[in-house]
C-alpha cells in the first residue's frame, strides 16, 4: 500500500471541521465545508484513505473501531457552468477514517437505531442490496431499543431476492429461530442453500453448536417424529382393521344381499304368477258375473212370463164369473120362463076349465091366441136360453180347460223359475265365494307385494349401506394412504428434512494418532498385544449404534468411546462404523502394526487405499494470519500457555501452510485494534485471514456480549475490553474473502451465533471437489472457539492449553486440503476427551460479519502426490 500524502491538517482542526460539517444542514454549506476539508487535507474525494494507525498522535483506540459512516456528497461538474452534488454514500469504515473523509457517524455505543438507519436507509430504499442487508441487521440488533425482527426480515428478504448471500444467511437465521417470521426449518435451509450456491447437493445445515440444547431439540424432534410415526402406524392399523371389518361386513352384506336378491327375484316371479292367476280369477269372476246378470235377466223374463198366465187366469176367472153370472141369469130366466110356462099351462088349464066351464069361445080364443103367442114367445125365449145355456156351458168348459192349461203352464214356469232362482242363488253364492277368495288373494297379493316392496326397500337400503361402506372403505383407504404417506414422510421426507438440518455421524480417532489423510495407512504401535482405541463420535440426529470390528461399543454423553484391541504379529485391521437414527453411516478404517514386526501385506481389498481426488487448479488465494498471545496482564491474572500457543501456531502456519503471519505478544487494546485495522485496510478479495487469539476473555452478562481482554484490560472497567460486536463489525468491513477467527479464551463461544453448512460424509470425490470450489468462491466469516459460554482451561496440554495442543496436532498431522469444520471435528474430539472439565469447542459462522456460506481451507504449501 503506498504511503499517504504528507499534506495533512492537525487532527484537532480536522475534527472541528468534520463536526461543523456534520451539523451543517444546508447543502451549499456542506459543499463548502467539504471543499474546505479537501483543500486542507490535500486528498481528492476518490483517493484511498491513509492508514490511521500509522499516524503520529493517535491516542484513542476507539477511532479504530468500525462505524456506519455517511460520506459527504461529491462535487460534480457538468459542462463549464453547471455544478451539482452527488448523493451521499454510506460505508463501513473506522471512525477516524470517517472523520478524515468528512463523513457523518455516531458510534454504536452512543447510537440508537434511528441514527444508524439514517446512514443506510436512503440507499436501501434505492435498492442497494448491501444497504438493505445492513438495515436488516440494524433492526435485528436493536441498537438501543428492542429488536424489530419483522422489519429485519422485510429488509433481509429484499436483499436476499437480489441474491445477496449475506442477507440470505441472515433471513435463513430468522426462519430457523422463528424471529419475525414463522419458524420454518425447511425455508431456512432453502435460503442457506441459495447462499451456498450448492442447491440440490448433499450439503447439510445444522444450527451452531452454542450448547447441546439444539442437538437435544433435534433429537426431541426425531422422538416426536417417531411418536407421530407410531401414532400414525397405530392409526393405520386401526384403519386397516376398520377397513377389514368394513370389507367383511360388506362381503357379508353382499352375500346376504345376493341371497336376498335371489329370494326376492323368486318372490317376484311367484308374485307375477300369482298375479296372472289372480287376473285369470278376476276374468273368470267377471265372466261369471256376466252369466249371473244374464241369468238374472232370464229369471226376470221368467218372472214377467209367469205373471202373464195370472192375468190371463184372472181374465178367465172374470169371464167364468161373467159366464156364471150369465148362466145364473139364464137359469133365472129359465126359471122365470118355466114359471111363465107353468103360468101359461095354468092359464091354459084355466082356459080349458073355462072352456069347459063354458066360457065364450071368442074370449077364450083371444086368450088362447094370446096364450099361444105368449107360449111361443116363452118357447122362443126358452130355446134361446137353452142355446145360450149350452153356449155358456161350452164357454165354461173352454174356460176350465184354459184354466187347467194355465195352471199347468204356471206350475211349469214356477218350477222353472224356482230352478233358475236356485241356480241363480248358487251362481251368486259361487261368485260371492269367488269374490271373497279373490279379495283374499288380492289382499294376500297386496301383502306380499308390500312385503316384497319392503324387502326391496330394505335391499336398496342395504345396497346404499354397501355403497356407504364402499365410500367409507375408500375414505379409510385414502386416510390410511394419507397416514402411510405421512409415515413415509416421517420415515423418509421428515428424516430427510431433519437430515437437511443435521449432517450424518462423524468419527474422530484420538488414540492412536492418525494423520488427516483419506488414504488407509498402517499405524505402528508400541510392542504389546493390546492397543487402546479412543475416539469420539458425533451424531446430531442421534446415535443409533457404533461398532468397532463389528462389536458394539459404549459411548459417554460427550460421544467418547474406547476399546482395547488385540494386535497380532501380522497386524490387525480396525473398522469403526457409526449409524445415526436417520440411517446415515460413517466409517473409519485403519490398520494396526506392531513396531519391529515385518509388515504383512493386508488383503487386496483392504490394502487398496481410497483414491485421493486430484484437485483441479483452484486459486485458494493468499493466506494471512494475525496471531495474538497474551500472557502478561497488567491488572488480571497472568496466563501460562497463551504465548507458547501463539508461537507454535505461528510457526506451523508459516512453514507448513505458507501464511504471512503477524504476531502480537502481550498486546494492548490499541495494538490489537491497530493490527486489525491494518488488515482491514490492506487485504483484498484474493486474501484469506486467520485471526488467532489466546488470552483472557469475559462475558458481559447484562447483554450476553463476549469480549477479548487485552493486557491493559481491567476487571472492573470495560473501557479497554474489545467486544465481539466490534470484532464482528471489523470483520464485516474487511474485503478478505475468507476469515477464520480461532479464539482460545473464556466465553469465546459468545462469538459464534449462526448456522453452518456442513459437508455430508457420503459425497463422492468429484462432488467434494465441486464443494471445495464453491466454498472457495463464497465469502466466509467463521469462528473456531475453545468453548462455549463457560470458562476454559489454560493448561492440560503440556506447554499449551488443551485446545491449542489439539489444534497444533491436527494442523501438523494434516496432509491434504482441510476445511475448517473438519479441523473443528478433530479438535473437538481431542478436547472433549482430554479436558478434566466439560469443555466443548464450537465452530460456526459469525453473525452480522457478512458470512456467505463459504468456508476456510488449510492448504499445505506442498501437497502429497495424488
C-alpha atoms as one frame of an Amber mdcrd trajectory, in Angstrom:
protein
   0.000   0.000   0.000   1.596   3.337  -0.957   2.324   5.860   1.750  -0.195
   8.541   2.464   0.464  12.073   1.206   2.334  14.250   3.659  -0.013  17.188
   3.406  -2.450  16.917   6.285  -4.032  19.155   8.888  -3.750  18.724  12.630
  -6.169  16.202  13.922  -7.765  18.826  16.204  -8.618  21.115  13.271  -9.809
  18.256  11.075 -12.166  17.032  13.786 -13.516  20.557  14.380 -14.227  20.940
  10.679 -15.802  17.457  10.497 -18.131  18.257  13.406 -19.076  21.531  11.744
 -19.800  19.587   8.580 -21.955  17.071  10.456 -24.028  19.869  11.952 -24.443
  21.563   8.566 -27.906  21.109   7.147 -27.759  23.402   4.136 -26.403  21.550
   1.074 -24.331  24.537  -0.030 -22.849  24.834   3.452 -21.946  21.146   3.377
 -20.436  21.508  -0.077 -18.353  24.446   1.100 -17.229  22.528   4.164 -16.346
  19.521   2.081 -14.312  21.639  -0.362 -12.504  23.298   2.532 -11.806  19.890
   4.054 -10.377  18.621   0.786  -8.305  21.736   0.389  -6.892  21.431   3.899
  -6.192  17.705   3.729  -4.927  17.601   0.204  -6.865  14.382  -0.517  -9.091
  14.071  -3.544 -12.547  12.538  -2.844 -11.775   9.305  -4.640  -8.373   8.688
  -3.050  -7.851   5.772  -0.660  -7.848   6.698   2.995  -4.459   6.759   4.699
  -3.540   4.290   7.401  -4.877   5.857  10.607  -2.785   3.596  12.768   0.421
   4.883  11.258  -0.304   8.489  12.127   1.541  10.042  14.956  -0.561  11.452
  17.695  -3.466   8.981  17.530  -4.129   8.013  21.120  -7.819   6.958  21.202
  -8.256   3.295  20.109 -11.977   3.937  19.637 -11.041   5.821  16.496 -10.063
   2.476  15.007 -13.488   0.902  15.583 -15.767   0.439  12.602 -18.787   2.716
  12.377 -21.605   3.420   9.942 -20.333   6.420   8.066 -22.320   8.649   5.716
 -19.797  10.276   3.405 -20.466  13.742   2.101 -21.744  14.361  -1.378 -19.167
  14.743  -4.116 -18.987  17.997  -6.013 -19.552  17.181  -9.667 -19.471  19.451
 -12.678 -21.388  19.156 -15.908 -20.027  21.301 -18.675 -18.441  24.643 -17.813
 -21.246  26.221 -15.860 -23.321  23.577 -14.031 -22.040  22.221 -10.686 -24.019
  19.770  -8.513 -23.662  17.359  -5.579 -23.866  13.571  -5.968 -25.872  11.527
  -3.424 -24.156  10.850  -0.116 -22.612   7.387   0.119 -22.883   5.121   3.194
 -19.836   2.982   4.059 -18.481   0.947   6.953 -15.113   2.287   7.995 -13.269
   3.382  11.107 -14.375   6.434  12.984 -11.075   8.185  12.241 -11.299   7.417
   8.541 -14.882   8.708   8.513 -13.700  11.938  10.150 -10.813  12.385   7.723
 -13.155  11.890   4.770 -15.649  14.372   6.152 -18.261  11.757   6.905 -21.030
  11.734   9.452 -21.277   8.951  12.021 -22.384   8.074  15.522 -20.631   5.146
  17.168 -22.767   2.206  18.215 -22.104   2.658  21.867 -23.819   6.060  21.688
 -26.343   5.349  18.948 -29.883   4.288  18.747 -31.196   2.530  15.707 -32.515
   5.750  14.185 -29.037   7.251  13.854 -27.734   4.052  12.282 -30.732   3.832
   9.979 -30.199   7.393   8.796 -26.891   6.307   7.298 -28.214   3.357   5.285
 -31.968   3.852   4.811 -31.857   6.018   1.659 -29.528   3.631  -0.152 -31.597
   0.666   0.996 -34.793   2.217  -0.283 -32.959   2.903  -3.521 -32.466  -0.848
  -3.993 -28.868  -1.261  -2.809 -28.657  -4.883  -1.555 -25.729  -4.201   0.772
 -27.575  -1.298   2.379 -30.751  -3.390   2.650 -28.817  -6.107   4.464 -27.281
  -3.535   6.851 -30.730  -2.061   7.562 -31.961  -5.562   8.356 -29.035  -6.077
  10.744 -29.755  -2.733  12.430 -33.378  -3.768  13.038 -32.326  -7.216  14.237
 -29.685  -5.888  16.632 -31.987  -3.241  18.064 -29.184  -0.750  18.802 -30.642
   0.997  21.812 -34.144  -0.388  21.510 -35.889  -3.749  21.260 -35.103  -5.687
  18.078 -37.703  -5.460  15.308 -37.370  -8.901  13.718 -40.287  -8.447  11.334
 -38.689  -5.316   9.881 -35.346  -7.133   9.756 -36.929  -9.987   7.803 -38.511
  -7.462   5.417 -35.167  -5.866   4.523 -33.259  -9.150   4.506 -35.772 -10.522
   2.019 -35.324  -7.539  -0.287 -31.571  -8.100  -0.379 -31.880 -11.900  -0.471
 -34.114 -11.716  -3.524 -31.228  -9.892  -5.222 -29.042 -12.954  -4.468 -27.138
 -11.144  -1.745 -25.716 -14.149   0.083 -25.185 -12.497   3.481 -28.845 -11.436
   3.532 -29.895 -14.945   2.538 -27.957 -16.305   5.525 -29.500 -13.703   7.847
 -33.024 -14.388   6.562 -32.473 -18.122   6.961 -31.425 -17.460  10.555 -34.721
 -15.719  11.288 -36.688 -18.627   9.797 -34.585 -21.107  11.766 -35.169 -19.289
  15.054 -38.742 -18.141  14.316 -37.977 -14.439  14.802 -40.198 -12.051  12.876
 -41.418 -14.949  10.751 -42.938 -18.332  11.491 -40.291 -20.876  12.392 -39.696
 -22.965   9.271 -36.505 -25.004   9.063 -37.230 -26.057   5.513 -37.395 -22.429
   4.367 -34.290 -21.622   6.414 -32.353 -24.442   4.757 -33.607 -23.270   1.363
 -32.108 -19.823   1.948 -28.877 -21.367   3.287 -28.589 -23.484   0.139 -29.189
 -20.458  -2.096 -26.462 -18.599  -0.237 -24.082 -21.550  -0.576 -24.607 -21.888
  -4.328 -24.967 -25.656  -3.895 -28.718 -26.076  -4.195 -29.721 -29.702  -4.700
 -26.361 -31.047  -3.473 -25.666 -33.135  -0.409 -24.979 -30.015   1.601 -26.370
 -30.245   5.118 -27.057 -27.446   7.581 -27.054 -27.507  11.350 -27.583 -24.842
  13.930 -24.468 -23.532  15.562 -23.355 -25.684  18.485 -23.908 -22.982  21.087
 -24.873 -25.744  23.530 -26.193 -29.275  23.469 -29.723 -27.904  23.571 -30.040
 -27.675  19.793 -28.951 -31.264  19.249 -31.302 -32.259  22.045 -34.016 -30.271
  20.308 -33.416 -32.157  17.074 -33.438 -35.407  18.974 -36.727 -34.373  20.538
 -37.988 -33.618  17.054 -36.884 -37.062  15.945 -38.508 -38.614  19.001 -41.649
 -36.613  18.312 -41.489 -37.745  14.683 -41.093 -41.327  15.886 -44.026 -40.908
  18.264 -46.040 -39.370  15.461 -44.941 -42.204  13.208 -46.002 -44.775  15.811
 -49.265 -42.904  16.293 -49.856 -42.852  12.554 -48.918 -46.516  12.267 -51.388
 -47.296  15.045 -53.958 -45.217  13.211 -53.114 -47.107  10.018 -53.503 -50.433
  11.846 -56.815 -49.233  13.262 -57.930 -48.029   9.862 -56.843 -51.285   8.262
 -58.812 -53.124  10.938 -61.816 -50.933  10.221 -61.313 -51.488   6.508 -61.119
 -55.248   7.080 -64.228 -55.164   9.278 -65.971 -53.000   6.705 -64.898 -55.362
   3.964 -66.152 -58.365   5.944 -69.369 -56.538   6.684 -69.637 -55.599   3.060
 -68.844 -59.148   1.998 -71.465 -60.486   4.390 -73.833 -57.819   3.143 -73.078
 -58.763  -0.442 -73.667 -62.477   0.279 -76.867 -61.869   2.227 -77.869 -59.247
  -0.291 -77.256 -61.670  -3.141 -79.318 -64.359  -1.430 -81.991 -61.829  -0.605
 -81.985 -60.675  -4.218 -82.413 -64.277  -5.330 -85.244 -64.764  -2.847 -86.832
 -61.512  -3.921 -86.480 -62.489  -7.578 -88.182 -65.815  -6.790 -90.836 -63.974
  -4.799 -91.290 -61.554  -7.653 -91.690 -64.439 -10.118 -94.166 -66.121  -7.754
 -95.983 -62.827  -7.370 -96.134 -62.436 -11.120 -97.512 -65.967 -11.461 -99.992
 -65.333  -8.646-100.883 -62.012 -10.221-101.565 -63.746 -13.521-103.685 -66.344
 -11.711-105.434 -63.547  -9.854-106.053 -61.743 -13.104-107.433 -65.023 -14.563
-109.627 -65.446 -11.495-110.766 -61.876 -11.876-111.623 -62.565 -15.543-113.453
 -65.755 -14.541-115.368 -63.917 -11.839-116.181 -61.191 -14.318-117.453 -63.782
 -16.808-119.476 -65.482 -14.116-120.826 -62.121 -13.064-121.841 -61.596 -16.675
-123.522 -65.014 -16.634-125.198 -64.073 -13.380-126.504 -60.907 -14.945-127.793
 -62.897 -17.927-129.387 -65.426 -15.593-130.969 -62.641 -13.652-132.363 -61.239
 -16.879-133.717 -64.651 -17.714-135.262 -65.010 -14.253-136.793 -61.589 -14.633
-138.122 -62.630 -18.020-139.488 -65.806 -16.463-140.990 -63.792 -13.668-142.569
 -61.491 -16.206-143.688 -64.551 -18.219-145.041 -66.120 -15.006-147.042 -63.033
 -14.348-148.803 -63.251 -17.797-150.843 -66.517 -17.049-152.008 -64.949 -13.838
-153.518 -62.047 -15.725-154.989 -64.398 -18.209-156.272 -66.546 -15.416-157.783
 -63.510 -13.818-159.325 -62.699 -17.147-160.592 -66.257 -17.437-161.840 -66.027
 -13.899-163.588 -62.836 -14.797-165.016 -64.409 -17.887-166.002 -67.504 -15.879
-167.591 -65.245 -13.339-169.390 -63.410 -16.051-170.410 -66.709 -17.621-171.532
 -67.950 -14.220-173.496 -64.798 -13.731-174.943 -65.099 -17.174-175.724 -68.738
 -16.508-177.411 -67.703 -13.305-179.362 -65.106 -15.198-180.168 -67.661 -17.860
-181.163 -70.037 -15.104-183.272 -67.371 -13.534-184.718 -66.511 -16.929-185.323
 -70.247 -17.499-186.968 -70.488 -14.133-188.969 -67.424 -14.973-189.807 -68.831
 -18.348-190.675 -72.115 -16.704-192.725 -70.174 -14.219-194.332 -68.325 -17.123
-194.738 -71.572 -18.989-196.351 -73.018 -15.928-198.347 -69.866 -15.698-199.327
 -70.407 -19.298-200.079 -74.019 -18.549-202.215 -72.944 -15.647-203.869 -70.351
 -17.810-204.395 -72.950 -20.484-205.897 -75.259 -17.932-207.810 -72.382 -16.767
-208.919 -71.824 -20.289-209.749 -75.416 -20.581-211.622 -75.246 -17.440-213.222
 -72.161 -18.556-213.882 -73.610 -21.818-215.165 -76.401 -20.073-216.941 -74.085
 -17.982-218.066 -72.683 -20.883-216.582 -69.518 -21.396-217.158 -67.920 -24.606
-215.143 -69.014 -27.471-214.169 -65.637 -28.584-212.851 -64.691 -25.280-211.123
 -67.990 -24.937-209.842 -67.815 -28.484-208.379 -64.434 -27.880-206.988 -65.596
 -24.673-205.791 -68.795 -26.365-204.259 -66.760 -29.162-202.685 -64.543 -26.649
-201.643 -67.560 -24.651-200.254 -69.201 -27.752-198.413 -66.076 -28.630-197.062
 -65.895 -25.157-196.297 -69.612 -25.214-194.498 -69.141 -28.493-192.646 -66.241
 -27.060-191.783 -68.278 -23.976-190.777 -71.191 -26.085-188.614 -68.940 -28.237
-187.108 -67.487 -25.146-186.564 -70.935 -23.657-184.960 -72.105 -26.840-182.784
 -69.050 -26.870-181.991 -69.609 -23.229-181.236 -73.269 -23.872-178.921 -72.277
 -26.725-177.357 -69.635 -24.618-177.015 -72.096 -21.720-175.377 -74.616 -23.997
-173.036 -71.902 -25.323-172.327 -70.815 -21.772-171.601 -74.384 -20.859-169.251
 -74.723 -23.750-167.581 -71.457 -22.864-167.289 -72.533 -19.260-165.790 -75.821
 -20.352-163.358 -73.968 -22.617-162.525 -71.618 -19.772-161.955 -74.568 -17.483
-159.682 -76.145 -19.985-157.791 -72.881 -20.364-157.589 -72.561 -16.615-156.149
 -76.029 -16.339-153.681 -75.289 -19.117-152.747 -72.030 -17.463-152.338 -73.771
 -14.126-150.108 -76.332 -15.694-148.153 -73.645 -17.522-147.882 -71.596 -14.327
-146.749 -74.594 -12.372-144.212 -75.409 -15.059-142.979 -71.863 -15.129-142.870
 -71.654 -11.387-140.862 -74.821 -11.309-138.521 -73.477 -13.995-138.345 -70.160
 -12.187-137.583 -71.947  -8.949-134.891 -73.935 -10.651-133.499 -70.793 -12.274
-133.711 -68.987  -8.933-131.913 -71.867  -7.225-129.253 -71.817  -9.976-129.018
 -68.077  -9.680-128.617 -68.351  -5.946-125.937 -70.964  -6.389-124.205 -68.794
  -9.001-124.385 -65.780  -6.716-123.040 -67.818  -3.854-120.289 -69.182  -6.058
-119.490 -65.709  -7.327-119.543 -64.354  -3.810-117.232 -67.137  -2.691-115.006
 -66.463  -5.703-115.043 -62.762  -4.926-114.211 -63.460  -1.300-111.367 -65.714
  -2.399-110.369 -63.109  -4.974-110.394 -60.390  -2.342-108.404 -62.617  -0.015
-105.901 -63.394  -2.760-105.813 -59.754  -3.677-105.153 -58.850  -0.045-102.547
 -61.604   0.149-101.038 -60.352  -3.090-101.031 -56.804  -1.787 -99.454 -58.029
   1.447 -96.837 -59.978  -0.492 -96.223 -57.029  -2.779 -95.911 -54.802   0.266
 -93.547 -57.314   1.832 -91.552 -57.594  -1.384 -91.516 -53.799  -1.708 -90.406
 -53.570   1.907 -87.727 -56.171   1.307 -86.707 -54.402  -1.879 -86.569 -51.133
   0.041 -84.511 -52.919   2.689 -82.324 -54.379  -0.024 -81.958 -50.910  -1.538
 -81.132 -49.580   1.908 -78.590 -52.364   2.294 -77.258 -51.524  -1.151 -76.963
 -47.928  -0.032 -75.277 -49.165   3.127 -72.919 -51.180   0.943 -72.314 -48.075
  -1.159 -71.737 -46.150   2.067 -69.395 -48.916   3.165 -67.630 -48.614  -0.177
 -67.300 -44.896   0.365 -66.197 -45.487   3.944 -63.686 -48.092   2.777 -62.478
 -45.638   0.149 -62.271 -42.893   2.774 -60.481 -45.202   5.181 -58.126 -46.263
   2.414 -57.475 -42.650   1.493 -56.972 -41.808   5.158 -54.715 -44.821   5.523
 -52.827 -43.739   2.410 -52.521 -40.251   3.869 -51.218 -41.744   7.097 -48.903
 -44.027   5.148 -47.702 -41.017   3.194 -47.200 -39.190   6.460 -45.375 -42.209
   7.869 -43.307 -42.374   4.697 -42.735 -38.648   5.056 -41.694 -39.178   8.663
 -39.642 -42.221   7.705 -38.260 -40.613   4.563 -39.081 -36.968   3.976 -39.172
 -35.969   7.628 -35.827 -37.628   8.361 -34.589 -36.086   5.123 -35.889 -32.739
   6.333 -34.135 -33.296   9.638 -31.127 -34.558   7.681 -31.221 -31.221   5.918
 -30.699 -29.773   9.366 -28.314 -32.423  10.674 -25.358 -33.991   8.955 -24.588
 -37.647   9.319 -22.359 -39.039  12.037 -18.633 -38.344  12.120 -15.868 -40.326
  13.787 -12.637 -38.861  15.134  -9.895 -41.217  16.323  -7.976 -39.734  19.252
  -5.728 -42.689  20.047  -3.685 -43.886  18.251  -2.718 -40.734  16.380  -3.917
 -40.846  12.772  -2.927 -38.430  10.071  -5.728 -36.442   8.398  -5.337 -38.231
   5.108  -8.014 -40.011   3.157  -5.730 -42.990   2.442  -5.752 -46.037   4.704
  -2.254 -46.341   6.152  -0.895 -48.672   8.808  -0.456 -47.262  12.307   2.556
 -48.581  14.155   2.083 -49.140  17.863   4.462 -49.987  20.653   5.253 -53.599
  21.364   2.497 -55.413  23.123  -0.551 -57.454  22.383  -3.174 -54.781  23.120
  -3.811 -51.297  21.789  -6.414 -48.956  23.232  -8.600 -47.296  20.633 -10.071
 -43.968  21.806 -12.332 -41.882  19.673 -15.304 -39.618  19.576 -18.484 -39.951
  17.573 -20.839 -37.091  16.747 -24.359 -37.816  15.574 -26.557 -34.715  15.701
 -29.560 -36.798  14.628 -28.972 -39.222  17.488 -26.647 -42.191  17.588 -28.300
 -45.478  16.743 -25.257 -47.719  17.011 -21.478 -47.727  16.883 -19.369 -50.802
  16.414 -15.655 -51.468  16.447 -14.792 -54.518  14.335 -18.482 -55.500  14.376
 -18.707 -55.348  18.177 -20.843 -52.712  19.855 -19.043 -50.165  21.987 -20.482
 -47.795  24.562 -20.109 -44.015  24.436 -20.387 -41.407  27.164 -22.560 -38.331
  26.982 -19.842 -36.484  25.051 -19.577 -39.211  22.437 -16.261 -40.590  23.712
 -15.699 -44.311  23.276 -12.746 -46.617  23.917 -11.940 -50.268  23.378  -8.792
 -52.397  23.718  -7.896 -54.233  20.518  -5.518 -57.191  20.305  -2.670 -56.593
  17.822  -1.355 -59.772  16.189   2.037 -60.357  14.619   0.554 -59.841  11.190
  -1.294 -56.711  12.234  -4.950 -56.028  12.908  -7.438 -54.145  10.764  -9.744
 -51.798  12.643 -13.063 -50.618  11.302 -15.322 -48.273  13.262 -18.878 -47.869
  11.966 -21.387 -45.371  13.347 -25.050 -45.234  12.296 -27.379 -42.430  13.331
 -31.136 -42.536  13.812 -31.659 -41.334  10.240 -29.776 -44.327   8.883 -26.743
 -42.288   7.877 -23.437 -44.108   8.257 -19.830 -43.106   8.913 -16.869 -45.448
   8.689 -13.278 -45.017   9.851 -10.780 -47.736   8.950  -7.091 -48.165   9.677
  -4.570 -50.935  10.271  -2.555 -51.533  13.442   1.009 -52.867  13.057   3.326
 -53.781  15.889   6.678 -51.964  15.954   9.571 -54.236  14.936   7.355 -56.795
  13.230   7.597 -57.161   9.460   4.540 -55.682   7.911   2.421 -58.255   6.192
   0.553 -57.098   3.155  -3.122 -56.949   4.040  -5.718 -58.464   1.734  -6.115
 -56.811  -1.619  -9.431 -55.196  -0.763  -8.179 -53.712   2.479  -4.811 -52.720
   1.004  -6.162 -50.558  -1.773  -6.487 -47.076  -0.244  -9.273 -44.814  -1.399
  -8.197 -42.758  -4.381  -7.299 -39.215  -3.415  -9.049 -36.814  -5.767  -6.582
 -34.804  -7.783  -7.633 -31.233  -7.239  -8.019 -29.061 -10.300  -6.067 -25.814
 -10.270  -8.072 -23.951  -7.599  -6.944 -20.464  -6.691  -7.238 -20.540  -2.913
  -5.717 -17.059  -2.722  -3.142 -15.593  -0.366  -3.059 -16.524   3.293  -2.516
 -14.084   6.162  -2.675 -14.574   9.879  -2.826 -12.331  12.915  -1.701 -14.391
  15.919  -2.186 -12.877  19.369  -0.842 -14.462  22.543  -1.401 -12.603  25.819
   0.306 -13.950  28.917   1.392 -10.976  30.989  -1.621  -8.910  32.039  -1.216
  -5.679  33.948  -4.306  -5.968  36.127  -5.524  -9.531  35.538  -4.028 -12.913
  36.434  -1.081 -13.976  34.273  -1.573 -16.884  31.865   0.993 -19.647  31.301
   0.469 -21.014  27.828  -1.066 -18.312  25.611   2.273 -17.099  24.183   3.558
 -20.619  23.659   0.353 -21.464  21.829   0.724 -18.389  19.613   4.389 -19.104
  18.844   3.832 -22.697  17.760   0.715 -21.861  15.772   2.637 -19.084  14.004
   5.426 -21.468  13.096   3.049 -24.109  11.717   1.064 -21.558   9.725   4.274
 -20.101   8.228   6.235 -23.260   7.493   3.558 -25.791   6.619   0.804 -23.642
   5.139   2.688 -20.617   3.803   0.849 -17.951   5.790   2.090 -14.371   6.019
   1.909 -14.138   9.811   1.720 -11.068  12.034   2.305 -11.903  15.679   1.351
  -9.848  18.708   2.549 -10.860  22.158   1.051  -9.206  25.219  -0.870  -6.753
  23.042  -2.907  -3.911  24.475  -6.206  -2.664  23.081  -4.696  -0.129  20.737
  -2.177  -2.573  19.281  -4.859  -5.165  18.718  -7.289  -2.797  17.036  -4.481
  -1.190  15.035  -3.352  -4.558  13.669  -6.931  -5.478  12.789  -7.419  -2.121
  11.108  -4.260  -2.585   9.054  -5.576  -5.922   7.820  -8.965  -4.345   7.100
  -7.234  -1.720   5.022  -4.732  -3.929   3.193  -6.488  -7.219   2.439  -8.450
  -7.791  -0.745 -10.921 -10.361  -2.009  -7.982 -12.535  -3.043  -6.870 -12.959
   0.565  -7.663 -15.323   3.415  -7.209 -14.251   7.014  -6.830 -16.329  10.158
  -7.056 -14.474  13.469  -5.769 -16.483  16.413  -6.382 -15.140  19.892  -5.135
 -16.741  23.093  -5.769 -14.761  26.232  -8.354 -13.734  28.755 -11.979 -13.367
  27.780 -15.019 -12.069  29.608 -18.794 -12.173  29.237 -20.892  -9.099  29.948
 -23.903 -10.832  31.474 -26.026  -7.709  31.090 -26.170  -8.060  27.316 -24.545
 -11.525  26.957 -21.802  -9.908  24.881 -18.388 -11.574  24.807 -15.130  -9.627
  24.995 -11.425 -10.150  24.375  -9.304  -8.704  27.165  -6.055  -7.102  26.011
  -3.217  -6.868  28.521  -4.312  -3.342  29.540  -7.865  -4.501  30.394  -9.191
  -4.025  33.908 -11.620  -6.330  35.644 -13.907  -3.574  36.911 -13.874  -1.411
  33.776 -14.858  -2.299  30.235 -13.033   0.692  28.758 -10.214  -1.370  27.267
 -12.202  -4.504  26.516 -12.730  -5.434  22.880 -16.298  -6.594  22.360 -17.265
  -9.262  19.919 -19.595  -6.697  18.337 -16.593  -4.516  17.491 -14.704  -7.530
  16.130 -17.745  -8.533  14.084 -18.046  -5.053  12.590 -14.348  -5.095  11.774
 -14.663  -8.459  10.042 -17.732  -7.301   8.154 -15.881  -4.275   6.783 -12.898
  -6.345   5.615 -12.504  -7.207   1.959 -10.825 -10.553   2.641 -12.809 -13.410
   1.155 -12.351 -15.916   3.983 -11.789 -15.005   7.618 -11.417 -17.604  10.378
 -11.256 -16.492  13.994  -9.673 -19.033  16.340 -10.291 -17.923  19.915  -8.815
 -19.738  22.902 -10.288 -17.743  25.751 -13.051 -17.813  28.296 -16.526 -17.138
  26.880 -15.244 -17.238  23.324 -18.402 -19.107  22.363 -20.311 -15.833  22.504
 -18.729 -15.039  19.138 -20.443 -17.902  17.271 -24.147 -17.325  16.772 -25.220
 -18.563  13.349 -25.881 -21.589  11.163 -23.319 -23.664   9.359 -23.279 -25.575
   6.091 -21.560 -28.906   6.509 -20.327 -31.439   4.026 -22.055 -34.807   4.039
 -19.505 -37.568   4.515 -21.146 -39.647   1.788 -20.079 -37.344  -1.041 -18.029
 -38.705  -3.901 -14.566 -37.330  -4.625 -15.879 -35.371  -7.588 -18.687 -33.878
  -5.516 -16.198 -32.986  -2.788 -14.027 -31.178  -5.310 -17.067 -29.257  -6.553
 -17.936 -28.416  -2.958 -14.414 -27.095  -2.337 -14.561 -24.961  -5.484 -17.890
 -23.485  -4.453 -16.853 -22.853  -0.857 -13.628 -21.167  -2.006 -15.655 -18.808
  -4.201 -18.037 -17.883  -1.376 -17.233 -15.307   1.282 -16.914 -16.725   4.812
 -16.673 -15.370   8.338 -16.356 -18.238  10.788 -15.114 -18.780  14.315 -13.494
 -21.798  15.960 -13.665 -21.322  19.717 -12.224 -23.315  22.567 -15.503 -23.452
  24.469 -18.995 -22.091  24.877 -20.265 -19.646  27.454 -18.116 -21.197  30.183
 -14.506 -20.955  31.408 -11.847 -22.944  29.524  -8.532 -24.410  30.653  -5.218
 -22.555  30.258  -3.244 -25.775  30.685  -3.585 -29.509  30.325  -1.646 -29.889
  27.060   1.900 -29.631  28.402   3.253 -26.218  27.448  -0.046 -25.499  25.718
  -3.700 -25.309  26.561  -5.715 -28.423  25.781  -7.415 -26.617  22.912  -4.139
 -25.294  21.443  -2.462 -28.695  21.781  -5.309 -30.345  19.877  -5.219 -27.662
  17.174  -1.437 -27.991  16.803  -1.686 -31.790  16.476  -4.414 -31.553  13.857
  -2.642 -28.934  11.757   0.719 -30.713  11.973  -0.798 -34.081  11.070  -2.707
 -32.835   8.054  -1.515 -33.709   4.546  -4.409 -32.529   2.378  -6.732 -29.627
   1.720  -8.548 -29.373   5.033 -11.718 -27.404   5.654 -12.063 -25.599   8.964
 -15.100 -27.602  10.026 -13.040 -30.805   9.735 -10.405 -29.144  11.903 -13.155
 -28.404  14.403 -14.316 -32.030  14.457 -10.842 -33.350  15.139 -10.005 -30.668
  17.701 -13.354 -31.023  19.453 -12.905 -34.769  19.839  -9.487 -34.380  21.433
 -10.521 -31.537  23.743 -13.676 -33.287  24.876 -11.724 -36.449  25.706  -8.730
 -34.840  27.418 -10.334 -31.952  29.323 -10.889 -32.766  33.016 -13.847 -30.345
  33.000 -16.618 -30.074  30.455 -15.141 -28.028  27.633 -16.962 -28.156  24.291
 -15.290 -26.344  21.391 -17.573 -24.723  18.851 -17.450 -23.812  15.188 -19.928
 -21.603  13.381 -20.289 -18.583  11.110 -20.191 -15.243  12.893 -23.450 -13.331
  12.947 -23.519  -9.924  11.238 -19.990 -10.360   9.897 -21.002 -10.852   6.248
 -20.819 -14.638   6.076 -21.978 -16.091   2.744 -21.806 -19.882   3.318 -18.168
 -20.285   2.318 -15.534 -21.989   4.466 -11.903 -21.527   5.372  -9.400 -24.015
   3.951  -5.978 -25.001   5.184  -3.817 -25.833   2.169  -0.369 -27.295   2.862
   2.359 -25.496   0.965   3.361 -28.834  -0.585   0.548 -31.318  -1.217   1.463
 -35.039  -1.438   1.210 -36.623  -4.868  -2.228 -37.949  -5.656
